[in-house]
């Protein structure tokens, strides 16, 4: 665990900068992420690439590293012939790699604060068919709890500072993930992927954010991997519903073609929007897909003013 302030204590004092899209930096380093396991494959095949990507974001000014666990699941590894013991070790490795990178950054800059957030993607991420952007898998809340519980335990056992329940597409899955996260005793944030002012499954954001209201372990609630134009209003709603700090890390504004496994459109990510986000109540800010270290460096400069 990190020494010094907790992430919640830091958020109470002002904005904290997240990193950006891990996969983008990995691709910039020459990694092939066309596999269904996405960046999780590198936990077994090239862990040094993941650590290097974390270091790139730390050099850009990031204060929170989100691990490479988004698409890492026991089920996904099992399809590659990796048994549960080895899979559990790989899930834990995602936290360890971020911790190693943060340790290197603190040695280079004594007194620097870095927090490690274990990434927990939704059930649909394991399917690798784009369904994390739709939700509504036909599973009950309890069935989703059973899916998430073993991986949450594996991540928690590796000692992250916080859990990142991210890119959640609907309220049912949020409820399942929050229940399981609370069992660990670790703090966590909850962030939805949204479109058109609603969750990806079509629920009102007021209903979605209410899942986090009154839960002591929640350090922030908000949105990620959404169009940057949707971020500010979502932040306002999250703060109004929960009274908690908001988390916001949109993607570049480009669209993801699940069938073609590629990005379409153009980038609309404007670092200058960070002022509007923080004025609306965002305290944990950064970028998601297609937002690389250069953009995070721009955000860092703006937050220092």
C-alpha positions as CSV (number, residue, x, y, z in Angstrom):
1,X,0.0,0.0,0.0
2,X,1.1,3.6,-0.6
3,X,2.3,5.6,2.4
4,X,1.1,9.1,3.2
5,X,-2.4,10.3,2.4
6,X,-5.1,8.0,1.2
7,X,-6.7,8.8,-2.1
8,X,-9.9,9.9,-0.4
9,X,-7.8,12.4,1.7
10,X,-6.1,13.8,-1.4
11,X,-9.5,14.2,-3.2
12,X,-10.8,16.2,-0.3
13,X,-8.0,18.7,-0.9
14,X,-8.3,19.1,-4.7
15,X,-8.1,17.4,-8.1
16,X,-6.0,14.3,-8.6
17,X,-4.8,13.3,-12.0
18,X,-5.4,9.8,-13.5
19,X,-3.5,8.3,-16.3
20,X,-4.8,7.7,-19.8
21,X,-5.5,4.8,-22.1
22,X,-3.1,2.0,-21.2
23,X,-3.7,0.1,-24.5
24,X,-2.7,3.2,-26.5
25,X,0.7,3.5,-24.9
26,X,1.2,-0.3,-25.3
27,X,0.5,0.0,-29.0
28,X,2.8,2.9,-29.2
29,X,5.5,0.7,-27.7
30,X,4.9,-1.8,-30.5
31,X,2.6,-4.3,-28.7
32,X,0.0,-6.3,-30.6
33,X,-3.3,-6.1,-28.8
34,X,-5.5,-7.8,-31.4
35,X,-5.9,-10.8,-29.1
36,X,-9.3,-11.2,-27.3
37,X,-7.4,-10.8,-24.0
38,X,-6.3,-7.4,-25.1
39,X,-3.7,-5.9,-22.8
40,X,-4.3,-8.8,-20.3
41,X,-2.3,-11.1,-22.6
42,X,0.8,-9.1,-21.8
43,X,0.6,-10.0,-18.1
44,X,1.8,-13.4,-19.2
45,X,3.8,-12.6,-22.3
46,X,5.4,-9.2,-21.8
47,X,4.9,-7.8,-18.3
48,X,7.8,-5.4,-18.8
49,X,5.8,-3.6,-21.5
50,X,3.0,-2.9,-19.1
51,X,5.4,-1.5,-16.5
52,X,7.0,0.7,-19.2
53,X,3.5,2.0,-20.2
54,X,2.8,2.9,-16.5
55,X,6.1,4.7,-16.3
56,X,5.2,6.7,-19.5
57,X,2.1,8.0,-17.7
58,X,4.0,8.8,-14.5
59,X,6.5,10.8,-16.5
60,X,3.5,12.7,-18.0
61,X,2.4,13.7,-14.5
62,X,-0.2,11.0,-13.6
63,X,-0.8,10.5,-9.9
64,X,-3.1,7.4,-10.2
65,X,-2.1,4.3,-12.2
66,X,-5.0,2.2,-13.4
67,X,-3.8,-1.4,-13.7
68,X,-4.0,-3.7,-16.7
69,X,-6.7,-5.9,-15.2
70,X,-9.7,-4.5,-17.1
71,X,-10.0,-7.6,-19.3
72,X,-8.2,-10.0,-17.1
73,X,-10.6,-12.8,-15.8
74,X,-10.4,-16.4,-14.7
75,X,-12.8,-17.3,-17.6
76,X,-10.8,-15.5,-20.2
77,X,-7.5,-17.1,-19.1
78,X,-9.2,-20.5,-18.9
79,X,-10.0,-20.3,-22.6
80,X,-6.2,-20.1,-23.2
81,X,-5.6,-23.1,-21.1
82,X,-4.4,-21.1,-18.0
83,X,-5.7,-22.7,-14.8
84,X,-7.1,-20.8,-11.9
85,X,-3.9,-20.7,-9.8
86,X,-1.8,-19.3,-12.6
87,X,-4.7,-16.9,-13.6
88,X,-4.9,-15.6,-10.0
89,X,-1.2,-14.9,-10.1
90,X,-1.6,-13.0,-13.3
91,X,-4.4,-10.9,-12.0
92,X,-2.2,-10.0,-8.9
93,X,0.7,-9.3,-11.3
94,X,-1.3,-6.4,-12.8
95,X,-1.3,-4.7,-9.4
96,X,2.4,-5.6,-8.8
97,X,3.5,-4.0,-12.1
98,X,1.8,-0.7,-11.3
99,X,3.2,-0.8,-7.8
100,X,6.8,-1.3,-9.2
101,X,6.3,1.6,-11.6
102,X,5.1,3.8,-8.8
103,X,8.0,2.8,-6.6
104,X,10.4,3.8,-9.4
105,X,8.7,7.2,-9.7
106,X,8.9,7.8,-6.0
107,X,12.6,7.0,-5.9
108,X,13.2,9.4,-8.7
109,X,11.1,12.1,-7.0
110,X,11.1,11.6,-3.2
111,X,7.8,12.7,-1.7
112,X,5.8,12.1,-4.8
113,X,2.4,10.6,-4.2
114,X,1.2,7.8,-6.5
115,X,-1.8,5.6,-6.0
116,X,-2.6,2.3,-7.7
117,X,-6.1,1.5,-8.8
118,X,-6.9,-2.1,-9.7
119,X,-9.0,-2.0,-12.8
120,X,-12.2,-4.1,-12.8
121,X,-14.0,-4.0,-16.1
122,X,-17.6,-5.3,-16.7
123,X,-18.7,-8.8,-17.6
124,X,-19.0,-7.8,-21.2
125,X,-15.3,-7.0,-21.4
126,X,-14.6,-10.7,-20.9
127,X,-16.8,-11.5,-23.9
128,X,-14.6,-9.3,-26.1
129,X,-17.5,-8.6,-28.5
130,X,-18.3,-5.0,-27.6
131,X,-21.2,-6.0,-25.2
132,X,-19.6,-3.9,-22.4
133,X,-21.0,-1.0,-24.4
134,X,-24.5,-2.5,-24.3
135,X,-24.9,-4.2,-20.9
136,X,-28.1,-6.2,-20.3
137,X,-26.4,-9.6,-20.6
138,X,-29.5,-11.5,-19.4
139,X,-27.8,-12.2,-16.1
140,X,-29.2,-11.5,-12.6
141,X,-27.4,-9.3,-10.1
142,X,-26.5,-12.4,-8.1
143,X,-25.1,-14.1,-11.2
144,X,-23.0,-11.1,-11.9
145,X,-21.8,-11.1,-8.3
146,X,-20.6,-14.7,-8.7
147,X,-18.7,-13.7,-11.8
148,X,-16.9,-10.7,-10.3
149,X,-16.2,-12.1,-6.8
150,X,-13.2,-14.3,-7.5
151,X,-11.4,-11.7,-9.6
152,X,-12.1,-8.9,-7.1
153,X,-10.7,-11.0,-4.4
154,X,-7.5,-11.7,-6.4
155,X,-7.0,-8.0,-7.2
156,X,-7.7,-7.0,-3.6
157,X,-5.3,-9.6,-2.3
158,X,-2.5,-7.9,-4.3
159,X,-2.8,-4.7,-2.2
160,X,-4.0,-1.9,-4.5
161,X,-4.8,1.5,-2.9
162,X,-8.3,1.5,-4.5
163,X,-10.5,-0.6,-6.8
164,X,-11.7,1.0,-10.1
165,X,-15.1,-0.3,-11.0
166,X,-15.0,1.1,-14.5
167,X,-16.8,1.3,-17.9
168,X,-19.9,-0.1,-16.2
169,X,-22.8,-0.2,-18.7
170,X,-25.9,-0.7,-16.5
171,X,-27.3,-0.4,-13.0
172,X,-27.6,-4.1,-12.4
173,X,-23.9,-4.7,-13.0
174,X,-23.0,-1.7,-10.9
175,X,-25.1,-3.0,-8.0
176,X,-23.3,-6.4,-8.3
177,X,-19.8,-4.9,-8.5
178,X,-20.4,-2.5,-5.6
179,X,-21.6,-5.3,-3.4
180,X,-18.6,-7.5,-4.1
181,X,-16.2,-4.5,-3.8
182,X,-17.6,-3.7,-0.3
183,X,-16.6,-7.2,0.8
184,X,-12.9,-6.4,0.4
185,X,-12.9,-3.4,2.8
186,X,-11.0,-1.4,0.2
187,X,-12.1,2.0,-1.1
188,X,-13.3,2.1,-4.7
189,X,-14.7,4.3,-7.3
190,X,-17.6,3.6,-9.6
191,X,-17.7,4.9,-13.2
192,X,-20.2,4.3,-15.9
193,X,-19.8,4.4,-19.7
194,X,-22.7,6.6,-20.9
195,X,-24.2,7.8,-24.1
196,X,-27.0,10.3,-24.7
197,X,-27.2,11.3,-21.1
198,X,-28.0,7.7,-20.0
199,X,-26.1,4.5,-19.2
200,X,-25.2,2.4,-22.2
201,X,-28.2,0.2,-21.2
202,X,-30.5,3.2,-21.3
203,X,-31.1,3.9,-17.6
204,X,-31.2,7.5,-16.3
205,X,-28.0,8.7,-14.8
206,X,-29.8,9.7,-11.6
207,X,-30.7,6.1,-11.0
208,X,-27.3,4.9,-12.0
209,X,-25.4,7.2,-9.6
210,X,-27.8,6.5,-6.8
211,X,-26.1,3.0,-6.5
212,X,-23.1,4.8,-4.9
213,X,-25.0,7.1,-2.6
214,X,-24.5,6.5,1.1
215,X,-21.8,3.9,0.6
216,X,-18.8,4.8,2.8
217,X,-16.2,2.9,0.7
218,X,-17.0,4.9,-2.5
219,X,-14.4,7.6,-2.9
220,X,-15.7,8.9,-6.2
221,X,-18.5,8.3,-8.8
222,X,-18.8,9.3,-12.4
223,X,-18.1,8.3,-16.0
224,X,-15.3,7.0,-18.2
225,X,-14.9,5.9,-21.8
226,X,-17.6,8.3,-23.0
227,X,-17.7,11.2,-25.4
228,X,-15.9,14.2,-23.8
229,X,-18.9,16.3,-24.6
230,X,-21.0,14.3,-22.2
231,X,-18.6,14.5,-19.2
232,X,-19.5,17.9,-17.6
233,X,-23.2,17.2,-17.3
234,X,-22.6,13.7,-16.0
235,X,-20.2,15.1,-13.4
236,X,-22.9,17.6,-12.2
237,X,-25.4,14.8,-11.9
238,X,-23.1,12.5,-10.1
239,X,-22.2,15.1,-7.5
240,X,-25.9,16.2,-7.1
241,X,-27.1,12.6,-6.5
242,X,-24.3,11.3,-4.3
243,X,-22.6,14.3,-2.7
244,X,-19.3,12.6,-3.4
245,X,-16.3,13.7,-5.5
246,X,-16.8,12.9,-9.2
247,X,-14.4,10.8,-11.3
248,X,-14.2,11.6,-15.1
249,X,-12.0,10.2,-17.7
250,X,-13.6,10.2,-21.1
251,X,-12.1,8.7,-24.3
252,X,-10.9,10.7,-27.3
253,X,-14.4,11.1,-28.7
254,X,-13.8,8.6,-31.5
255,X,-16.1,5.6,-31.9
256,X,-15.2,2.0,-31.4
257,X,-16.3,-0.5,-34.1
258,X,-16.5,-3.8,-32.2
259,X,-16.9,-5.8,-35.4
260,X,-14.0,-4.2,-37.2
261,X,-12.0,-3.8,-33.9
262,X,-11.0,-0.3,-34.8
263,X,-11.7,3.4,-34.0
264,X,-13.7,5.6,-36.3
265,X,-14.3,9.4,-36.4
266,X,-12.0,12.1,-35.1
267,X,-10.7,13.1,-31.7
268,X,-12.6,15.7,-29.8
269,X,-10.7,15.5,-26.5
270,X,-9.9,19.0,-25.3
271,X,-7.7,19.2,-22.2
272,X,-9.1,22.7,-21.6
273,X,-12.4,21.2,-20.5
274,X,-10.8,20.1,-17.3
275,X,-11.6,23.4,-15.7
276,X,-15.3,22.9,-16.4
277,X,-15.1,19.4,-15.0
278,X,-13.4,20.5,-11.7
279,X,-15.8,23.4,-11.3
280,X,-18.7,20.9,-11.6
281,X,-17.2,18.8,-8.8
282,X,-14.7,16.4,-10.5
283,X,-11.8,15.6,-8.3
284,X,-10.4,12.5,-10.1
285,X,-9.7,13.4,-13.7
286,X,-7.9,11.8,-16.7
287,X,-8.4,10.1,-20.0
288,X,-9.5,6.7,-21.3
289,X,-9.2,5.1,-24.8
290,X,-7.0,7.0,-27.3
291,X,-5.9,9.6,-24.7
292,X,-2.2,9.1,-24.4
293,X,0.7,10.5,-22.2
294,X,0.8,13.8,-24.2
295,X,-2.8,14.6,-23.3
296,X,-2.2,13.7,-19.7
297,X,0.8,16.0,-19.6
298,X,-1.4,18.8,-20.9
299,X,-4.0,18.0,-18.2
300,X,-1.2,18.1,-15.5
301,X,-0.1,21.5,-16.6
302,X,-3.6,22.9,-16.5
303,X,-4.3,21.4,-13.0
304,X,-1.2,23.1,-11.7
305,X,-2.4,26.6,-12.6
